[in-house]
Amino acid sequence: MDSFEEAKKMEQERIDFILNKIKADLIALTEKTSTVKTDIVSMRKNFWEDVTVNLDDAVEASETAASIKQQAEFLSEQEHRHKHLHRDLNNLQRLMDTPYFARIDFLENGEQVIESIYLGIASYIDRKTDEFLIYDWRAPISSLYYDYSLGQAEFKAPGGTVKGELTLKRQFIIKNAVIKGMFDTGITIGDELLQEVLGNQSNTQMKSIVATIQQEQNQVIRNEKGKLLIVQGAAGSGKTSAALQRVAYLLYKYRETLEAEEILLFSPNLMFNSYIRNVLPELGEENMQQTTFQQYLEHFLAKDFEVEDPFTQMEYILTATSDDNYDIRRYSAKFKSSFQYMTLINHYLKHLSEEGLVFHDIIFREELLISSEQIKSHFYSISKTISTPNRIKLVTDWLLGEIKKIEKRERKKAWVDEEIQYLSKEEYQFYYEKLSKQKRFTQDTFDDYEREQEMLRKYVVKRHLSPVRKLIKSQAFLNMKKMYEQIFELDPKTLLGGETLNLSMDIWEGVSSFTLKVLKRDRLLYEDATPFLYLKEKIIGFQVNTSVKYVFIDEAQDYSAFQYAFINHLFPNARLTILGDMNQAIYAHNSQSGIDALKELFPDVRAETIILTKSYRSTKPIIEFTRELLESAKSIIPFNRDGIKPIVIEKDNQEDLLRGIIEKVKYFQQYKTVAIICQSAQEAEVVHKKLQSQLEVQLVDKRSNEYNEGNVIIPAYLAKGIEFDVVIIYDGSDEVYGSEQVKNLFYTACTRAMHELVIFSKGNISSLVENVPNHLYTKES
Ligand SMILES: Nc1ncnc2c1ncn2[C@@H]1O[C@H](COP(=O)(O)OP(=O)(O)OP(=O)(O)O)[C@@H](O)[C@H]1O
């Protein structure tokens, strides 16, 4: 047996040794977990038996409350304990299958003995000797594996930097506790393992990458320098992967103080959420919260408006080219996402602090209670030195005071008598109970008819006025729609305070009348939704969520300056990690991406930027091809994984095109996922109709929330963030992908391919492909 085989045998013996220990621990832990679970079930069942309930007087009631609280706390402690035990149990089960994926040997300066460190998804300690048999990949010492080749190395431990020499770096592929592969490697993270991982077929669930995290990705994962981390990386460079492993890292590092629900990830669409949902559980962690920006918009605005989603906007831009408003709409989308529009709104806000706020009349039973003019003059009577949101708060208090006076007046009115007469049995019962309660505290006699009537009047008026109070408290007395409309009725030059408007006056007027028309129908275009919200929150004060500590934004190039400003206000305590790729900026506000505006938006914040230039998703021939599609993508470095060159097939008509596609899809059936990527949802629907009788194929639309195996037809903008074994571009002709506006969309679609890329075209292929050197692809007829 050679020395390598000898070493492998010893490693296997170590695994067997550890496995026995884990098995024993597993039995003990299962028992413990089950006992705690039984305790919790019994506590829940007997909750009320274990507390003494006595509400006879205030002292007894407060003792009862304390007793309930104590019991609830005890239960919650046990539940928390159970959660942790359950997690440990899961981790042990996982370690049974794959105890670790790497070993490093480290000789610390000044020490004589080389320490062998084994890295797995969780730490495992020998209970008898307290020796670390496995180190969690997130432990400080584990960073040696990701950051260094053999030779001098160091890591930051809690007590300071530890220096020494790395003398061995070994990787394992272990399945069912048996070594399937073992590589000793000199360079940072060996190619063999990465080759093996990347060569596998796609999965409908993204996988964790802890065994093969690359050095530059590790910088993203462990970065803790500032409040704002910006990651700009090529398609397939591992931005999403790095983000998810970073979440796992943070949950480990701050495990005493950070919970998964205090981390929030903004993702591009619902299907993406399903695609990534297994990564953290695979790493033994709970998932963070996931949302889309649209969900936030709807939460805040759907009560008053029909809010357009980004996909509908995108679809319009892609397909409605013959619509009369098309050009204006494009200008509208672009301008309203720009920094200048934010400046304009900020000026407008200043203007509103002096004049121009619009309010609704406050009406009750079809009678004017307080007119909008009265509210306005009250607002402007308050000193300008107080901020607008605080002035609005003062107005709110004043209005509530006025309502109190009105309430007293109303009680005497005839409608109240009528209401009392027509009270239903249930309502009467409801008031009766309330009155009885009052009787107890005031010692009054309930049979005093006059008093009963008076109380009933009071309650009836209060109940009827309650919606008015609610409206006032929620500041719905502000006419936000009108105030947003005013932006398009005022002179933009005045609003910009001298700054030159980036649109010609003609276009501005077109945009204005178009916007006003849409608003009239209570519709908010996607490009108006966030500016509207921004304006509103600046007037009434931002609603804040202080519990979120980390916010991650994936596909960050798709967010506008407004969206960043909004997110920043909404989560004042959060650190932001922003991951994007300008080459994949596909929305209407393309060139005015919020990423550019970020540093202006956060002038006081230290921002760290990390650039990821190496791309891992696709084979080398695919990356060499796709990087030629855009000038700005040329510097991307492909990971060296072999494959066949992309294929370009031009057809004269649609029948031939469809026939060709069917043939290819059938040819690629050994793969798990084959995507026919269309430019728009409109095109995808047509293609689906044509193909569904001849192929087993599923249509993906914006409502799809699962990523399934098999053949799919999908619009390019919904394929963002995900990947397929095979990508077939349905029609990459110049007619479809010829314009400047869709070149990023085409690039995004092509970069979804892991192993095979085929571009069909009805007629001449896009000039983007024409620009790629011929030797980088194969032309088939
Ligand atoms: N270090 C790594 N080890 C193994 N696989 C990796 C590594 N880095 C990236 N990958 C794989 O490369 C693919 C692309 O990664 P990911 O989706 O995270 O990239 P991305 O930068 O978010 O891509 P895009 O912007 O194109 O959506 C995934 O399959 C991922 O598992």
The ligand as an SDF file (V2000), in Angstrom:
LIG
                    3D

 31 33  0  0  0  0  0  0  0  0999 V2000
  -17.1000   28.1230   -4.1220 N   0  0  0  0  0  0  0  0  0  0  0  0
  -18.0090   27.4380   -4.7650 C   0  0  0  0  0  0  0  0  0  0  0  0
  -18.0540   26.1080   -4.6550 N   0  0  0  0  0  0  0  0  0  0  0  0
  -18.9670   25.3820   -5.3210 C   0  0  0  0  0  0  0  0  0  0  0  0
  -19.8970   25.9080   -6.1020 N   0  0  0  0  0  0  0  0  0  0  0  0
  -19.9120   27.2310   -6.2430 C   0  0  0  0  0  0  0  0  0  0  0  0
  -18.9730   28.0700   -5.5910 C   0  0  0  0  0  0  0  0  0  0  0  0
  -19.2370   29.3380   -5.9170 N   0  0  0  0  0  0  0  0  0  0  0  0
  -20.3050   29.3060   -6.7350 C   0  0  0  0  0  0  0  0  0  0  0  0
  -20.6950   28.0400   -6.9360 N   0  0  0  0  0  0  0  0  0  0  0  0
  -21.8190   27.5730   -7.7540 C   0  0  0  0  0  0  0  0  0  0  0  0
  -21.9290   28.4270   -8.8720 O   0  0  0  0  0  0  0  0  0  0  0  0
  -23.2930   28.6480   -9.1830 C   0  0  0  0  0  0  0  0  0  0  0  0
  -23.5610   30.1170   -9.2020 C   0  0  0  0  0  0  0  0  0  0  0  0
  -23.5490   30.6150   -7.8900 O   0  0  0  0  0  0  0  0  0  0  0  0
  -24.5290   31.7730   -7.4250 P   0  0  0  0  0  0  0  0  0  0  0  0
  -25.8960   31.5230   -7.9330 O   0  0  0  0  0  0  0  0  0  0  0  0
  -24.3220   31.9540   -5.9880 O   0  0  0  0  0  0  0  0  0  0  0  0
  -23.8860   32.9650   -8.2350 O   0  0  0  0  0  0  0  0  0  0  0  0
  -24.4130   34.4420   -8.4430 P   0  0  0  0  0  0  0  0  0  0  0  0
  -23.2250   35.3120   -8.4730 O   0  0  0  0  0  0  0  0  0  0  0  0
  -25.4680   34.7560   -7.4440 O   0  0  0  0  0  0  0  0  0  0  0  0
  -25.0230   34.3040   -9.8860 O   0  0  0  0  0  0  0  0  0  0  0  0
  -26.0090   35.2270  -10.7310 P   0  0  0  0  0  0  0  0  0  0  0  0
  -25.7200   36.6470  -10.4420 O   0  0  0  0  0  0  0  0  0  0  0  0
  -25.6610   34.8550  -12.1260 O   0  0  0  0  0  0  0  0  0  0  0  0
  -27.3950   34.7870  -10.3920 O   0  0  0  0  0  0  0  0  0  0  0  0
  -24.0930   27.8700   -8.1700 C   0  0  0  0  0  0  0  0  0  0  0  0
  -24.4140   26.6170   -8.6980 O   0  0  0  0  0  0  0  0  0  0  0  0
  -23.1450   27.7030   -7.0200 C   0  0  0  0  0  0  0  0  0  0  0  0
  -23.4190   26.5570   -6.2650 O   0  0  0  0  0  0  0  0  0  0  0  0
  1  2  1  0
  2  3  1  0
  2  7  2  0
  3  4  2  0
  4  5  1  0
  5  6  2  0
  6  7  1  0
  6 10  1  0
  7  8  1  0
  8  9  2  0
  9 10  1  0
 10 11  1  0
 11 12  1  0
 11 30  1  0
 12 13  1  0
 13 14  1  0
 13 28  1  0
 14 15  1  0
 15 16  1  0
 16 17  2  0
 16 18  1  0
 16 19  1  0
 19 20  1  0
 20 21  2  0
 20 22  1  0
 20 23  1  0
 23 24  1  0
 24 25  2  0
 24 26  1  0
 24 27  1  0
 28 29  1  0
 28 30  1  0
 30 31  1  0
M  END
$$$$
